[in-house]
Structure formats: structure tokens, C-alpha cells
């Protein structure tokens, strides 16, 4: 048994009928590339022999009686692959749009909390004899760092043999008395740490305010907790829409270098350019900077489960027409956000989440999810995750592309997630069915913003989109 930490629990409590908190990992498998024999049964056998390496896939939630503490994970549970694995068909002609529509349908349904919190959907019918593996895993199980490590264990990253074997015996369900005793011990530890944590928080906020006064005002950066109202912000519907595009990783690195900014700054500058285009289209204006919520890891170990994350609030200068000036403002905003984050304490947010009141938190999040009021904290979520550098295989078939996405937040139904994989950047947009006429408007705008940045940096903009699905991107 292991207790959910504060961030794990928050991601569990914040799940509501219209705000699902599972994440998606999508791998495009191209068996024809090496003449491999691949299909549903081959993947099922591959996964079965790897389950002992994928510990979180064998966790099951155990609630504490009367919600006296955060739930616990029961480890080494039996897994019914007939339940967790699904075989689905992508409609003809099997291009990017058809696959993205299927992924949106998969994303629209929550996971069953009485089972281990994950599913895999093997999508057949893609152009060129390809397959898509659509993994749906609850965010309470794994953040971005853990997901990368988990995916690396699930795949063969080299052609050599891997550690495959039958699974261990299932764990033993604890007694009610045992759960209550463990909850009591944890509460005693929490109470003893609370005065010091509150003192650290007070000092941290005071230091941030002092540093902010020292910097002075910057009219082109958004003020904290002052996200403007936009078409991007409304009550989130339960239905999900998904869109993807792949870019060249080397192109992104070269562009960042030419502009004198970091790789993560480039991702945010691309998001700013794409969102500016969409704001002009839907709102008819982009006259104020908006705020992006950007998750950041506080632990970059080789763990495969849990959430060790915090968040940055970064101003996106969508009101600025010049792409180079936008990129420089993004770099400035990121620098300020990181400095404030360090001053406050990178782990403070996660530590405070440990004190969420378990009896009322789920109801409070349900109210927040239905609340028809502006989200002043953020307009959009943007994240960048470094994925595997080596090409992976499932059951001998190579993985050619990987896409990932996080969750949607109250009043902010757009999540832009960038995952690097080998030589590509997989860009994914998750949204609901009420924000865009077509979610591929968002990926098209991001692709055009990336080309705009390359052009401004004096670099070639030919063939910026790549991937085996690239030919089907706009069909």
C-alpha cells in the first residue's frame, strides 16, 4: 500500500463529469517499415509480459473510510486485460484527421475507479497498414516525467531482449482498521509539519512581492491572476476533441538558437503566435497578453509513478504582432516566472496540496467545474516534455510518432502539449467540442506560427511538418 501524495490526490478530487483527469499517450506503430507482424494479439502478449515492469498499471484505488485521509494505492493487483485492452477501427481513409477524431472519442469517457486506472486502445485501419496505440492513464498515477519513464519501460528501446516474465501474485486488500491506523499516523506527521510549512509559505510570498516591486511594471506582460476573458475560456463541456501535428526537432532547436532563446521559450512563443491568430479569428482582437499555465517537474528521477510537479504562470504576448518581439517577451516572462517559482519554493504548492480537506474537496471541484465565471488564473495550458531519444518498438514493430496530452482546467478548455521523440516534436491539442469549429485549426495555427518564427530567424520554412501521418494532416 502507498498513500497518494497531495498532487496525486488533487488530480483525483478535481475530476468532475465535465473535467476528466486522465492523460493520453498515442504511439503510431509502423510494422511495414521493417516487415514486422503486428496487431492486437501481438500487442496484448507484449503488454502481458511487461506488466511486472509497469507498476502503476497494477495499482488500484482504496478509499479511506469516511474520507478521513487521501486514498491509497493497493499495489500488485490482478489486471484483466480483456477489460483494459480495446480494439477499435479508424474510419477510411485512415489519415490524421480520422485518427484524431477517434482519439477524441477515447478521451471523452472517464476511467472506472473500481479498476486500475488505465486503458489501451489498439486502433486499426490507418493508412499504410499502420496502427495507433492510444493509452489512457489517470493523471493521479503519473505526471510527465513518470509517463516518459513508464513508456520507456513499455517499449523496446533497443533491438535486444527485454525483461519479460509472468506477473507477481496480487496484493492483499487491507482491513478497515489497518487503513484507519495508517491514516491516523499520517495525520500526526502532517500536523507536526504544518507550522513550518505555513511559515515557509508566508516568507516565500513576501519575498515574491518584494522582488516584484523591485522589477517594476512591464506593460507587455500580464499581471498575475488577471487572465483576460477570451473565446478560449468558458465552462468546459464533457466531450473532447483532439488534433495533432509533427514538427522537426532539429528545426526547433535551430530556431531557438537563432533567436537566442531556450527550447521551452520557443514552444511558448509558437503557442503565443498560434493563439494570436486564433484570437483574431474568433474574438476579432488580440489586444492583451494572456496567461499560460505551464507545469514544471520538481523531481526528474527515473520514477514511473506519482506527481512531483508544480506550475508556472507565464504571460503570452499575443497582442504583439512581431514574432521576434513576441519571442523575446516570452523569454522575459519565463525568466520572471522561474525566478518567482524558485523564490517561493518549487515544492511548496505540492506540499500545500497535501492538506486538501478530503471530505469536501471533490464537491468543491465539482462546483468550480460548473461555475460560469472567468478563470482569472489562466487562459490556456501549455507543456513541453522531453520524450525518449531512442526509437522504440512494440512487439518488434517500430514506433514512428508519439503524441501526449494533459488535462483541461475549469474555464480553460485548451491544452497544448509538445512531446519530443527521437527527431520529432509531436504537438497535440486537447479541447472540448465547443471551443473551435475544427480542432485542427489550432494545430494549423501552431504550425504556421512555427514557420513564422523560422522565417523571422532567417531559416528555411520548407517541409516543417513531418511524420508518417504528415501527408494526411489536412485531408
Secondary structure, DSSP 8 states (H G I E B T S, - for coil): -EE--HHHHHHHHT-BTTB--EEEEEEEE-GGGTT---SHHHHHHHHHTTGGG-GGGG-EEE--GGG-S--EEE-S----HHHHEEEEE--TT--HHHHHHHHHHHHTS---TTS-SEEEEEEE--GGG-EEEEEEEETTTB-HHHHHHHHHHHSBSSSS---------------HHHHHHHHHHHHHHHHHHHHHHHHHHHHHHHHHHHHHHHH---TTS--TT-----TT-S---S-EEEEEEEEEHHHHHHHHHHHT--HHHHHHHHHHHHHHHHHHHHTS---S-EEEEEEEES--SS--SB--EEEEEEEE-TT---HHHHHHHHHHHHHHHHHHHHHH-TTHHHHHHTT--TTTHHHHHHHHHH--S--SS-SEEEEEEE--SS--EETTEEEEEEEEE---BTTB-EEEEEEEETTEEEEEEEEESSS-SSTHHHHHHHHHHHHHHHHHTT---TT-B-STTGGGTT-
